[in-house]
């Protein structure tokens, strides 16, 4: 298995030329890195104008490996080949390295890139990628992999310190400024040193000039004044997010996400970059992505699958708008005994729930299970928002919440079967879509009946989440090791022996006069939220494509689409049929409901081929598992247009012979925008669509059979989110 590493962007708050001078001081040996034994230059070339400089080195590295392994391998050190390509004109340095030792058994590749910071020309960025592929190593493959990753992690951690060390050494020697490269005819003229107008955070009014005829001493003195003032006043461009929308800086990660290991940083960068490519313009915050990685132990593939399903669920139920659109009913405001209450000692938002005082049966019969679930989701969204605000105000990452659950008053009436079923459903939805948001759960005043409830509920709670539970029976929560270990004295709720007023409803029995007939002993079997959604879902089975018919009354109209691939791979095509097509599909195929399937529908007869009566207006686009695709087509003629999703067998194009079922799943929304809704040219819409498609490297000019018998779905049925969330 190939191990890959992708670094965040590391920033040196020094000009590129000074960083390059510090980098060169690492050769031929580096006292700061003992494993670096030395290097020899194999070849060296320079361009005539001196802008480009390429150096090919052979480097020797000691390996911190067990003696027995060195003895078997017959070496004391390994040799790497390193090619450095410096471009002074564009102010970049690219470093490509690979191992020469044991290259038939182990393949190590590394690529590094230095460049000027996009927001501050006086800063330098550093990015790094690497891969490790161990094919065979005397049956010590696992050991070699562990040693290599450990050594690599140590070198990366040391690398930035080394550059900073040599920069400080240069400054102590009086070298505080090295002018950027310029052509010969320009170097004889006056050159501006970066001023306050050039860098957003420098003190105003500081501006100096130097030229090639001035002495080196005077140039360095003036530059030192400017750069010294700059270093004291420049602030990081990172505030509420990374300075670049598609790159993560190490300073930003440490400040807003926490201290991550080498592997964790790499996993975050990889998943964030994948989302940038497949979910353009609608990816979640980095802290949200990180929670899914933590929930899947930083397995990028497993976290990706979980997150993609959650993003589709959020889109389907408009969860992103919940904080702005939702308002709890009067019944929930009065009888749902939970609310936010300051924070714990770690700065986590604190939520207090008086579960023992809550009439679950009464709430379900008065507002229904869907309303309770929606309220719980609203609370979770509030928690994310409050945690985000705490991160900004406290100066360190706050990614989770603490919850106090008071069970005083819990009795057998809480073990009502529909109530337990609703609780389990809520747990399932929350765990699938809000992972790693529970920092600590403190259960206080647990009565004797609690073990019965815990026995019913605990199997459905993730093991890692259960480790965050702390139970207190009787008044134990007031003793040492109780609430005061986690919550400041001034914030202990008054009903738990503290002095802080807790504005959380007391709950109590819901009057039967508030019960509604439609909620009498009914438990919905559909999706978790009873809200309208414009999205439909369908399974796309092998030989049974799913098609949507759109009758376009006039040319110039715009067909739009927005769909997510929830499972498997498909090809998406837009076709125009010159024949008259009935609004009723000629064939429907229903996937068994036992598998959670919603069938597909077909309008094109399988015998109809691309030709005079059927034309492709948008060429087939291969869409992979997890892709989110948006696009549009401006029609040149009125008539019948068909959007077709067809199962794509990726095994035919690879060496993957897995026995996966021949079925994909799509969530989609389409809309026809009439031409009279627009004024002027349609070119802007058309170009957006073209850009959307051309950005996908997996396009294909598939022109084979585009039709096969196909099935139908119930367009009014929402996708079962509980199934979406299962992993």
C-alpha positions in Angstrom: 0.0 0.0 0.0 1.3 3.4 -0.9 1.5 5.9 2.0 1.0 9.5 0.9 1.6 12.8 2.7 0.3 16.2 1.8 1.4 19.1 4.0 -0.5 22.3 4.8 1.1 25.6 3.6 3.9 26.6 6.0 4.7 30.3 6.1 8.1 31.9 6.8 7.6 35.6 7.6 10.7 36.5 5.6 11.3 37.5 2.0 11.9 34.7 -0.5 15.5 35.6 -1.3 16.4 35.5 2.4 14.8 32.1 2.8 16.7 30.8 -0.2 20.0 32.0 1.3 19.1 30.2 4.5 18.2 27.1 2.6 21.6 27.0 0.9 23.4 27.0 4.2 22.0 23.5 4.8 24.6 22.1 2.3 26.8 20.3 2.1 26.1 19.2 5.7 23.7 20.5 8.3 24.6 20.5 12.0 20.9 20.9 12.8 20.0 17.6 11.2 22.4 14.9 12.4 20.9 12.3 10.0 22.0 14.4 7.1 25.5 13.1 6.5 26.5 15.2 3.5 25.8 15.9 -0.2 27.7 16.0 -3.5 26.8 18.1 -6.5 26.3 15.9 -9.6 25.6 18.7 -12.0 24.8 22.4 -12.0 23.4 24.6 -14.7 22.5 28.3 -14.9 20.7 30.4 -17.5 22.6 33.1 -19.3 20.7 35.9 -17.4 21.2 34.1 -14.0 17.5 33.8 -13.4 17.3 30.0 -13.5 19.6 27.7 -11.5 19.3 23.9 -11.4 21.4 21.8 -9.0 21.4 18.0 -9.0 22.7 16.6 -5.7 23.3 13.1 -4.3 22.6 13.2 -0.5 23.5 10.7 2.2 21.2 10.1 5.1 21.7 8.1 8.2 18.7 5.8 9.1 17.6 5.5 12.7 16.9 1.8 12.3 17.6 -1.3 14.5 21.0 -2.8 14.1 19.7 -6.1 12.8 17.8 -4.4 10.0 21.0 -2.4 9.0 22.9 -5.7 9.1 20.5 -7.5 6.9 20.3 -4.6 4.4 24.1 -4.3 4.5 24.2 -0.5 4.7 24.8 2.2 7.3 23.1 5.0 5.3 20.8 5.5 2.3 21.4 7.7 -0.8 18.8 10.1 -2.2 18.9 12.1 -5.4 17.7 15.7 -5.2 17.1 18.1 -8.0 16.6 21.8 -7.0 15.2 24.1 -9.7 15.4 27.8 -8.6 13.6 30.4 -10.7 14.6 33.8 -9.4 12.4 35.5 -12.0 9.1 34.0 -10.7 10.7 33.6 -7.2 10.0 29.9 -6.8 12.1 26.8 -5.9 11.0 23.3 -6.8 12.7 20.4 -5.1 12.2 16.8 -6.4 13.8 13.9 -4.6 13.8 10.1 -4.8 15.8 7.3 -3.2 18.6 5.5 -5.1 19.2 3.0 -2.3 16.9 -0.1 -2.5 14.9 1.6 -5.3 13.8 -1.9 -6.5 12.3 -2.6 -3.1 11.2 0.7 -1.7 10.1 3.8 -3.7 10.2 7.1 -1.9 9.3 10.3 -3.8 9.2 13.8 -2.4 8.3 17.2 -3.9 8.7 20.5 -2.2 7.8 24.0 -3.4 8.8 27.4 -2.1 6.9 30.5 -3.4 6.0 34.0 -2.5 3.0 34.4 -0.1 -0.1 35.4 -2.3 -1.1 38.1 0.2 2.2 39.4 1.4 5.3 39.7 -0.9 7.6 39.8 2.1 6.6 36.3 3.2 7.5 32.9 1.8 5.3 29.8 1.5 6.4 26.2 1.6 4.4 23.1 0.5 5.4 19.5 0.5 4.1 16.2 -0.8 5.6 12.7 -0.4 4.8 9.1 -1.1 6.2 5.8 0.2 5.7 2.5 -1.6 7.3 -0.6 0.0 7.2 -3.5 -2.4 9.5 -5.9 -0.5 12.1 -5.6 2.2 13.3 -9.0 3.4 9.9 -9.5 5.2 10.5 -6.4 7.3 8.0 -4.2 5.3 5.9 -3.2 8.2 8.9 -2.2 10.3 10.4 -0.3 7.4 7.2 1.6 6.9 7.0 2.6 10.6 10.7 3.7 10.7 10.3 5.7 7.5 7.2 7.5 8.6 8.7 8.2 12.0 11.9 9.5 10.4 10.0 11.6 7.9 7.8 13.2 10.6 10.8 14.1 12.6 12.5 15.7 9.6 9.4 17.7 8.7 9.1 19.0 12.2 12.8 20.0 12.2 12.8 21.5 8.7 11.1 24.7 9.6 13.2 25.2 12.7 16.3 24.8 10.5 15.3 27.5 8.1 14.5 29.9 10.9 17.8 29.1 12.6 19.8 30.0 9.5 17.7 33.1 8.8 18.6 34.3 12.3 22.2 33.5 11.7 22.2 35.5 8.5 20.6 38.5 10.3 23.2 38.2 13.1 25.9 38.4 10.3 24.3 41.6 9.0 22.6 40.1 6.0 19.0 41.4 6.5 18.0 42.0 2.9 18.8 40.4 -0.5 17.3 42.2 -3.5 15.0 40.2 -5.8 16.5 39.2 -9.1 16.1 41.7 -12.0 17.4 41.8 -15.6 20.8 43.6 -16.1 19.3 46.7 -17.6 16.9 47.1 -14.7 19.5 46.5 -12.0 21.3 49.7 -13.0 18.2 51.7 -12.2 16.6 52.5 -8.8 14.6 49.7 -7.3 11.9 50.3 -4.8 12.1 48.4 -1.5 8.6 47.0 -0.5 6.7 49.8 1.3 3.5 50.2 3.3 1.5 50.4 0.1 2.9 47.1 -1.0 2.3 45.2 2.2 -1.0 45.7 4.0 0.4 45.5 7.6 3.5 47.6 7.5 3.8 51.0 9.2 2.8 53.8 6.9 5.4 56.3 5.7 8.3 53.9 5.7 9.8 53.9 2.2 13.4 53.7 1.1 15.3 53.4 -2.1 18.5 51.8 -3.1 20.4 51.1 -6.4 23.2 48.9 -7.6 25.8 51.6 -7.2 25.1 52.0 -3.5 27.4 50.1 -1.1 26.2 46.8 0.3 26.4 48.1 3.8 24.1 51.1 3.2 21.7 48.9 1.3 21.5 46.4 4.1 21.2 49.2 6.7 18.2 50.9 5.0 16.6 47.5 4.2 17.0 46.4 7.8 15.1 49.5 9.0 12.2 48.8 6.7 12.1 45.1 7.2 12.7 45.4 11.0 9.6 47.7 11.3 7.7 45.4 9.0 8.5 42.3 11.1 7.3 44.1 14.2 3.9 45.2 12.7 2.9 42.6 10.1 0.1 40.4 11.2 -0.9 37.1 9.9 -3.5 37.3 7.1 -5.2 34.3 8.7 -8.3 35.4 10.7 -11.5 33.4 10.4 -10.1 31.0 7.8 -7.2 30.1 5.6 -5.8 33.0 3.6 -6.4 31.0 0.4 -9.7 29.3 -0.2 -8.2 26.1 -1.4 -5.1 25.9 0.8 -4.6 25.4 4.6 -1.8 27.2 6.4 0.0 25.6 9.3 -0.6 28.7 11.5 -4.3 28.6 10.7 -4.5 24.9 11.6 -2.8 25.4 14.9 -4.9 28.4 15.8 -8.3 27.2 14.7 -8.1 23.4 14.5 -5.5 22.4 17.1 -2.2 20.6 17.1 -2.4 17.8 14.6 0.1 15.1 13.9 1.8 14.7 10.5 -0.7 12.0 9.4 -3.7 14.0 10.6 -2.6 17.2 8.9 -2.1 15.3 5.7 -5.5 13.7 5.9 -7.2 17.0 6.5 -5.4 18.6 3.5 -6.2 15.7 1.2 -9.9 15.6 2.1 -10.3 19.4 1.9 -8.6 19.4 -1.5 -10.9 16.6 -2.7 -14.0 18.5 -1.6 -12.7 21.6 -3.4 -12.7 19.6 -6.6 -16.0 17.8 -6.3 -18.1 20.2 -4.2 -17.2 23.6 -5.6 -18.4 26.5 -3.6 -20.3 24.6 -1.0 -17.8 22.7 1.2 -18.2 22.8 5.0 -15.8 24.6 7.4 -12.5 22.9 8.1 -13.5 22.3 11.7 -16.5 20.4 10.4 -14.4 18.3 8.0 -11.9 17.5 10.9 -14.8 16.1 13.0 -15.6 13.5 10.4 -11.9 12.6 10.1 -11.7 12.1 13.8 -14.8 10.0 13.8 -13.2 7.7 11.2 -9.7 7.7 12.8 -8.3 9.9 10.0 -9.0 7.4 7.3 -9.6 9.7 4.3 -11.7 7.3 2.4 -14.0 6.4 5.3 -14.3 10.0 6.4 -15.1 11.0 2.8 -17.9 8.5 2.5 -19.4 9.6 5.8 -19.1 13.3 5.0 -20.5 13.0 1.5 -23.7 11.3 2.8 -24.0 13.9 5.5 -23.6 16.8 3.0 -26.3 15.3 0.8 -28.5 14.9 3.9 -28.0 18.5 4.8 -28.8 19.6 1.3 -31.9 17.5 1.2 -33.4 18.9 4.4 -32.0 22.5 4.1 -30.1 22.1 7.4 -27.8 25.0 6.5 -30.8 27.3 6.8 -32.1 25.9 10.0 -30.7 28.5 12.3 -32.3 31.3 10.3 -35.6 29.6 9.5 -36.5 27.5 12.5 -38.4 28.7 15.5 -39.6 26.3 18.2 -43.3 26.1 19.0 -44.7 27.4 22.3 -45.1 23.8 23.5 -41.4 23.0 22.9 -40.3 26.3 24.5 -42.3 25.5 27.6 -42.0 21.8 28.0 -38.6 20.8 26.3 -36.4 21.2 29.4 -33.0 21.9 27.8 -30.9 25.0 27.1 -27.4 26.5 26.8 -25.7 27.6 30.0 -22.3 29.4 29.8 -19.3 27.0 29.3 -17.1 24.4 31.1 -13.5 24.9 32.2 -12.1 24.1 28.7 -14.3 26.8 27.1 -16.7 24.3 25.6 -20.4 25.5 25.3 -22.4 23.9 28.1 -25.9 22.4 27.4 -28.2 21.5 30.3 -30.9 18.9 29.8 -33.4 18.0 32.6 -34.4 14.7 31.0 -36.0 13.4 34.2 -38.5 16.3 34.1 -39.3 16.0 30.4 -42.7 14.4 29.4 -41.5 12.6 26.3 -44.8 11.0 25.7 -46.7 14.3 26.0 -44.3 16.1 23.7 -44.6 13.3 21.0 -48.4 13.4 21.2 -48.6 17.2 21.1 -45.9 18.2 18.5 -44.9 14.8 17.0 -41.6 13.0 16.7 -40.5 15.0 13.6 -40.8 18.3 15.5 -38.7 16.9 18.4 -36.0 15.7 16.0 -35.9 19.0 14.2 -35.6 20.8 17.5 -32.6 18.5 18.5 -31.0 19.3 15.1 -31.5 23.0 15.7 -29.8 22.6 19.1 -26.8 20.8 17.4 -26.5 23.6 14.9 -26.6 26.1 17.7 -23.8 24.2 19.4 -21.6 24.3 16.3 -22.2 28.1 16.0 -21.4 28.7 19.7 -18.3 26.6 19.5 -17.1 28.5 16.4 -17.6 31.8 18.2 -15.7 30.5 21.2 -12.8 29.5 19.0 -12.6 33.0 17.7 -12.9 34.7 21.1 -10.8 32.5 23.2 -7.7 32.2 21.0 -7.7 28.4 20.8 -9.8 25.7 19.1 -13.1 24.8 20.7 -14.6 22.0 18.6 -17.1 20.2 20.9 -19.7 20.8 23.6 -20.3 19.6 27.2 -23.7 18.4 28.3 -25.2 17.9 31.7 -28.1 15.5 31.8 -30.1 15.6 35.0 -32.1 12.4 35.5 -33.9 13.5 38.7 -37.5 12.3 38.2 -36.7 9.6 35.7 -39.2 6.8 36.0 -40.7 3.9 34.1 -42.9 6.3 32.2 -39.8 7.4 30.3 -39.5 3.8 29.0 -42.5 4.2 26.8 -41.7 2.2 23.7 -42.4 4.9 21.0 -40.3 7.3 23.1 -37.4 4.9 23.2 -37.7 4.3 19.4 -37.7 8.0 18.8 -34.6 8.4 21.0 -32.7 5.8 19.1 -33.6 7.4 15.8 -32.4 10.8 17.1 -29.1 9.2 18.2 -28.6 7.6 14.8 -29.2 10.8 12.9 -27.0 12.9 15.2 -24.1 10.4 15.3 -24.1 10.2 11.5 -24.2 14.0 10.9 -22.6 15.6 14.0 -19.7 13.3 14.9 -17.1 14.4 17.5 -19.3 17.3 18.7 -19.7 15.7 22.2 -16.7 16.7 24.3 -18.1 15.4 27.6 -21.5 14.1 28.9 -22.1 14.4 32.6 -25.1 12.3 33.8 -26.2 13.4 37.3 -28.7 12.1 39.9 -29.2 8.8 38.0 -32.0 6.8 39.7 -32.4 3.0 40.0 -34.4 2.8 36.8 -31.5 4.3 34.7 -29.6 1.0 34.2 -32.7 -0.3 32.4 -32.7 2.7 30.0 -29.0 2.5 29.5 -29.2 -1.1 28.6 -31.7 -0.2 25.8 -29.8 2.8 24.5 -26.1 2.1 24.9 -25.7 -0.5 22.1 -26.7 2.3 19.6 -24.1 4.7 20.8 -20.6 4.7 19.3 -17.9 3.2 21.5 -15.8 6.4 21.3 -18.8 8.5 22.3 -19.6 6.2 25.3 -16.0 6.8 26.6 -17.0 10.5 27.1 -19.9 9.6 29.5 -19.5 10.2 33.3 -22.2 8.9 35.6 -23.1 10.3 39.1 -25.6 8.6 41.3 -27.3 10.4 44.2 -25.3 13.5 45.3 -21.9 12.2 44.1 -21.8 15.1 41.6 -21.2 17.5 44.5 -18.2 15.5 45.8 -14.6 15.8 44.7 -14.4 14.4 41.2 -17.9 15.8 40.5 -19.1 18.7 38.5 -16.6 21.1 40.0 -13.8 19.2 38.2 -15.2 20.2 34.9 -17.2 23.4 35.5 -16.2 26.6 37.3 -17.9 27.1 40.6 -19.6 30.3 39.4 -21.3 28.4 36.6 -22.7 25.4 38.5 -26.5 25.5 38.0 -28.5 26.5 41.0 -30.7 23.4 40.9 -27.5 21.3 41.3 -26.2 23.1 44.4 -24.5 26.0 42.6 -25.1 29.7 42.8 -25.6 30.3 39.1 -29.2 30.8 37.9 -29.9 28.4 35.1 -32.6 29.6 32.7 -33.7 26.2 31.4 -37.4 25.3 31.3 -38.5 22.9 34.1 -40.5 20.8 31.7 -43.3 19.0 33.4 -46.3 17.1 32.1 -47.8 18.3 28.9 -51.6 18.9 29.3 -53.6 16.3 27.4 -55.6 19.2 26.0 -52.6 20.0 23.8 -52.5 16.5 22.3 -53.2 16.3 18.6 -55.0 13.5 16.9 -52.4 13.1 14.1 -49.7 12.3 16.6 -51.7 9.6 18.5 -49.4 6.5 18.7 -48.0 7.2 15.3 -44.3 6.9 14.5 -43.2 8.0 11.0 -41.3 5.6 8.9 -40.1 8.1 6.4 -37.2 10.6 6.5 -36.2 12.3 9.8 -37.6 15.7 8.9 -41.1 16.6 7.8 -40.0 19.5 5.6 -40.4 20.1 1.9 -37.5 19.3 -0.3 -37.0 19.9 -4.0 -34.7 16.9 -4.3 -35.6 13.4 -5.5 -33.7 10.2 -5.3 -33.4 7.2 -7.5 -31.3 4.0 -7.8 -29.6 3.6 -11.1 -29.4 -0.1 -11.8 -27.3 -1.8 -14.5 -29.3 -1.9 -17.7 -31.9 0.4 -16.2 -31.0 4.1 -16.5 -33.0 6.8 -14.7 -34.4 9.5 -16.9 -36.2 12.8 -16.4 -38.3 14.2 -19.2 -38.4 18.0 -19.7 -40.7 19.5 -22.3 -39.3 22.8 -23.5 -41.9 25.1 -25.1 -39.5 27.6 -26.7 -35.8 28.0 -27.6 -33.7 30.1 -25.4 -35.0 28.3 -22.3 -32.5 27.0 -19.8 -32.4 23.5 -18.3 -30.6 23.4 -15.0 -29.5 20.4 -12.8 -28.0 19.8 -9.4 -27.3 16.2 -8.3 -25.1 14.3 -5.9 -23.9 10.7 -6.4 -24.6 9.0 -3.1 -23.4 5.6 -4.2 -21.5 4.1 -7.1 -20.6 5.7 -10.4 -22.9 7.0 -13.2 -22.7 8.7 -16.6 -24.9 11.8 -17.0 -26.1 12.8 -20.4 -28.6 15.3 -21.8 -30.4 14.2 -25.0 -33.0 15.7 -27.3 -35.7 13.6 -28.9 -37.3 14.8 -32.1 -40.2 12.3 -31.7 -43.1 13.2 -29.5 -42.7 11.6 -26.1 -45.5 10.9 -23.7 -45.3 12.3 -20.2 -45.9 8.8 -18.9 -42.8 6.6 -18.9 -42.9 3.5 -21.0 -41.1 1.4 -18.5 -40.6 1.5 -14.7 -38.2 -0.5 -12.6 -38.6 -0.7 -8.9 -35.7 -1.6 -6.6 -36.7 -3.7 -3.6 -37.8 -1.5 -0.7 -35.9 -4.0 1.5 -32.7 -2.5 0.3 -34.0 1.0 0.8 -34.4 1.5 -3.0 -36.4 3.9 -5.0 -36.8 2.8 -8.5 -35.8 4.5 -11.8 -37.9 5.5 -14.8 -37.3 5.4 -18.6 -38.7 7.4 -21.5 -36.4 6.3 -24.3 -37.1 2.9 -25.9 -34.0 0.6 -25.8 -34.1 0.2 -29.5 -33.7 3.9 -30.1 -30.1 4.8 -31.0 -28.4 8.2 -31.5 -29.3 9.3 -34.9 -31.9 11.5 -36.7 -34.5 11.2 -34.0 -32.2 11.2 -31.0 -29.2 13.6 -30.4 -26.8 14.2 -27.6 -26.8 17.9 -26.6 -24.5 17.4 -23.6 -21.9 14.7 -24.0 -21.8 11.9 -21.4 -20.0 12.9 -18.2 -18.6 10.2 -15.9 -19.6 11.1 -12.3 -17.9 9.3 -9.4 -19.1 8.2 -6.0 -19.4 11.4 -3.9 -19.4 13.9 -6.7 -21.7 16.9 -6.6 -22.5 18.3 -10.0 -24.3 21.4 -11.1 -24.8 22.7 -14.7 -27.2 24.1 -17.2 -28.0 24.0 -20.9 -29.4 26.7 -23.1 -31.7 25.0 -25.6 -31.4 26.0 -29.3 -34.7 24.4 -30.2 -37.9 23.6 -28.4 -39.0 20.0 -27.9 -38.4 17.0 -25.6 -35.2 16.9 -23.6 -34.1 14.0 -21.4 -31.7 14.1 -18.5 -30.3 10.5 -18.2 -28.2 8.9 -15.4 -26.8 5.6 -16.4 -24.9 3.0 -14.3 -21.2 3.1 -15.0 -19.2 -0.1 -14.4 -15.8 1.2 -13.3 -14.5 -2.4 -13.1 -14.4 -2.5 -16.9 -12.0 0.4 -17.0 -9.7 -0.9 -14.2 -8.3 -4.0 -12.6 -10.9 -3.8 -9.8 -12.9 -7.1 -9.9 -14.9 -6.6 -6.7 -18.3 -8.2 -6.5 -20.1 -4.9 -5.7 -23.8 -4.8 -6.7 -24.6 -3.2 -10.0 -26.4 -0.3 -8.5 -25.8 3.4 -8.0 -27.8 6.0 -6.1 -28.5 9.6 -7.1 -30.1 12.6 -5.4 -31.1 15.2 -7.9 -33.1 18.4 -8.7 -33.8 19.8 -12.1 -35.6 23.0 -13.2 -36.6 24.6 -16.5 -36.1 28.4 -16.6 -38.2 30.0 -19.4 -36.5 32.3 -21.9 -38.7 35.2 -21.0 -37.1 35.2 -17.5 -33.8 36.4 -19.1 -32.8 39.5 -21.0 -29.9 39.7 -23.4 -27.4 36.9 -24.1 -27.4 33.4 -22.6 -23.6 33.2 -23.0 -23.0 33.7 -19.2 -25.1 30.7 -18.4 -23.6 28.6 -21.2 -20.0 29.5 -20.2 -20.7 28.6 -16.5 -22.1 25.2 -17.6 -19.1 24.6 -19.9 -16.7 25.5 -17.1 -18.5 23.2 -14.7 -18.1 20.2 -17.0 -14.6 20.9 -18.2 -13.3 21.0 -14.7 -14.0 17.3 -14.4 -11.1 15.2 -15.7 -13.4 12.1 -16.0 -15.3 13.3 -19.0 -15.8 10.8 -21.7 -17.0 10.8 -25.2 -19.2 7.7 -24.7 -21.3 7.3 -27.7 -22.4 3.7 -27.4 -25.8 2.5 -26.5 -27.4 5.2 -24.4 -30.7 3.4 -23.7 -31.9 0.4 -22.0 -35.1 -0.7 -20.2 -35.6 1.5 -17.2 -37.8 2.0 -14.2 -39.7 4.6 -12.2 -39.7 6.3 -8.9 -42.1 8.2 -6.6 -40.9 11.8 -7.0 -42.6 12.9 -3.9 -40.8 10.5 -1.5 -37.9 11.9 0.4 -34.7 9.9 0.8 -34.4 7.9 4.0 -31.7 9.9 5.8 -31.2 7.1 8.4 -30.1 4.9 5.6 -27.9 7.6 4.2 -26.2 7.9 7.5 -25.3 4.3 8.0 -21.7 3.3 7.4 
